[in-house]
Amino acid sequence: MPFTLSERSLTALVGVDPRLVAVVRRAIEITKVDFMVVEGVRTQARQSELYAQGRTKPGKIVTWTRISRHMRNPVTGWGEAVDLLPAPYDWKDVRGFDAVADAMMQAAREKGVKLRHGADWDGDGARREKGETDNPHFELAK
């Protein structure tokens, strides 16, 4: 039985580039594991909050930049990144993240969209080999 995006996931996709939305919608149809969209477009305030985490606020560092592809592109007005979480999720077990990534990359190929995965920033197909650990993150490639 194919999975479908929840209302929460659909709401998180509001403001995201339509090409990336199409990839996410196709990926949920072909994935071997269910997933949800936990974040699409971010405000500057949200990005700053995440940047402060592990630096000036408690928690683990989760981002290295104050400017993210999650923020609206000033030219197009669209967010160009999403964070996806497999269900059930386990941050220590990457198999669910890899299954979502496989579906996302297949969907991107089908849709003719170039995509980058946070667990394979250099795009060489080898996940997490050089500290590439942003498993939930997908963004339009330039």
Protein Blocks (a to p, Z undefined) as FASTA:
>chain_A
ZZdddfklmmmmgopafklmmmmmmmmmmpcbdcddfbfcdcfklmmmmmmgoplpgcdd
fbfbfbdfkbccfklopacbdcdddddddfklmklmmmmmmmmmmmmmmnopacddfklm
nonopahklopablmbccddZZ
